Amino acid sequence: MRYMLIMRATDEALQASKEMPFEQIIEAMGRYNESLMEAGILAGGDGLTPPEEGAVVDFSADPPLVTEGAYGTTESQFNGFWVLDVPTREEAVEWARRCPLGPGNQLEVRRITSEEDFPQDNEWIEKEKGWREALEEK
């Protein structure tokens, strides 16, 4: 099963990270990522640029409303993620606990849906299987 670890932080955690040497942060994350690779469970992941560089598309209006830049509270913003391929939620949680994040940071652990979660006789599910195969070939 695949699980996503979704990284979030408070204002205090972001400030604390600015006070740490950048090389120290990169090294700690690099060691963590290396341990995920060595365990054979890292399926993907990336950090994200600051929310000020993004946009929000809100579908409560027609046409959808686009808001440039930061949105919501700091704690609601998505700062990065890992995708782990592990057999259980408990193992995903255990790997999340090993992440070198400090106070004020959080990792939300969520299972990524798989084909088995949906009706197999649906034409769109069948098409998605083909799309996934095409993406794997890229």
C-alpha positions as CSV (number, residue, x, y, z in Angstrom):
1,M,0.0,0.0,0.0
2,R,1.1,3.5,-0.6
3,Y,0.9,6.3,2.0
4,M,1.5,10.0,1.7
5,L,3.2,11.9,4.4
6,I,2.0,15.5,4.1
7,M,4.2,18.1,5.7
8,R,2.7,21.1,7.5
9,A,4.3,23.7,9.8
10,T,3.3,26.5,12.2
11,D,4.7,30.1,11.9
12,E,7.0,29.3,14.8
13,A,8.4,26.2,13.1
14,L,9.1,28.1,9.9
15,Q,10.9,30.8,11.9
16,A,13.0,28.2,13.7
17,S,14.0,26.6,10.4
18,K,15.2,30.0,9.2
19,E,17.5,30.2,12.2
20,M,19.1,26.8,11.4
21,P,22.0,26.6,9.0
22,F,20.5,25.5,5.6
23,E,23.2,22.9,5.1
24,Q,22.1,21.2,8.4
25,I,18.5,21.0,7.2
26,I,19.5,19.6,3.9
27,E,21.8,17.0,5.5
28,A,19.1,15.9,7.9
29,M,16.5,15.5,5.2
30,G,19.1,13.9,2.9
31,R,19.9,11.3,5.5
32,Y,16.1,10.7,6.1
33,N,15.5,10.3,2.4
34,E,18.5,8.0,2.0
35,S,17.1,5.8,4.8
36,L,13.8,5.6,2.9
37,M,15.6,4.6,-0.3
38,E,17.8,2.0,1.5
39,A,14.6,0.5,3.0
40,G,13.2,0.3,-0.5
41,I,10.0,2.1,0.4
42,L,10.3,5.6,-1.1
43,A,7.9,5.9,-4.1
44,G,8.2,9.7,-4.5
45,G,8.2,13.1,-2.8
46,D,9.1,16.7,-3.1
47,G,9.2,19.9,-1.2
48,L,7.0,22.8,-2.4
49,T,7.7,26.5,-3.1
50,P,6.2,29.0,-0.6
51,P,2.5,29.5,-0.9
52,E,3.0,33.0,-2.1
53,E,4.1,31.5,-5.4
54,G,1.0,29.5,-5.8
55,A,-2.7,30.0,-6.5
56,V,-6.0,28.6,-5.2
57,V,-8.8,27.7,-7.6
58,D,-12.1,27.9,-5.7
59,F,-15.0,26.0,-7.2
60,S,-17.7,27.6,-5.1
61,A,-18.2,30.2,-7.8
62,D,-19.0,29.7,-11.5
63,P,-16.6,30.2,-13.2
64,P,-14.2,29.1,-10.5
65,L,-12.4,31.9,-8.7
66,V,-8.6,32.1,-8.8
67,T,-6.8,33.7,-5.9
68,E,-3.1,34.4,-6.3
69,G,-0.5,33.7,-3.6
70,A,-0.8,32.6,0.0
71,Y,-4.1,31.3,1.4
72,G,-5.4,30.2,4.7
73,T,-3.5,29.8,7.9
74,T,0.1,28.6,7.9
75,E,-1.0,25.3,9.6
76,S,-3.3,24.5,6.7
77,Q,-0.6,24.9,4.0
78,F,1.0,21.9,2.4
79,N,4.8,22.3,2.4
80,G,5.9,19.0,0.9
81,F,5.3,15.3,0.8
82,W,6.7,11.8,0.6
83,V,5.0,8.8,-0.8
84,L,5.9,5.5,0.9
85,D,5.2,2.0,-0.3
86,V,4.8,0.0,3.0
87,P,2.4,-2.8,4.0
88,T,0.6,-1.1,6.8
89,R,-0.5,2.3,8.2
90,E,1.5,1.5,11.3
91,E,4.7,1.2,9.3
92,A,4.0,4.5,7.5
93,V,3.4,6.2,10.9
94,E,6.7,4.7,12.2
95,W,8.6,6.2,9.3
96,A,6.9,9.5,9.7
97,R,8.0,9.5,13.4
98,R,11.6,9.2,12.2
99,C,11.5,12.4,10.0
100,P,13.9,15.1,11.3
101,L,11.3,17.8,11.8
102,G,11.2,20.0,14.9
103,P,8.5,21.3,17.2
104,G,5.6,23.0,15.3
105,N,5.8,20.7,12.3
106,Q,3.4,17.9,11.5
107,L,3.2,15.0,9.1
108,E,-0.3,13.8,8.2
109,V,-0.3,10.2,7.1
110,R,-2.9,9.3,4.5
111,R,-3.3,6.1,2.5
112,I,-3.4,6.7,-1.3
113,T,-6.3,5.0,-2.9
114,S,-5.7,2.1,-5.2
115,E,-7.7,0.4,-8.0
116,E,-9.2,-2.1,-5.5
117,D,-11.0,0.8,-3.8
118,F,-13.2,1.4,-6.8
119,P,-15.7,-0.7,-8.8
120,Q,-13.7,-2.7,-11.3
121,D,-16.5,-2.7,-14.0
122,N,-16.4,1.1,-14.4
123,E,-15.1,2.4,-17.8
124,W,-13.2,5.3,-16.2
125,I,-11.4,2.9,-13.8
126,E,-10.4,0.8,-16.8
127,K,-9.1,3.9,-18.6
128,E,-7.2,5.0,-15.5
129,K,-5.4,1.7,-15.4
130,G,-4.2,2.3,-19.0
131,W,-3.1,5.9,-18.1
132,R,-1.1,4.6,-15.2
133,E,0.6,2.1,-17.4
134,A,1.4,4.8,-19.9
135,L,2.9,7.0,-17.2
136,E,5.1,4.2,-15.9
137,E,6.5,3.7,-19.4
138,K,7.6,7.4,-19.6
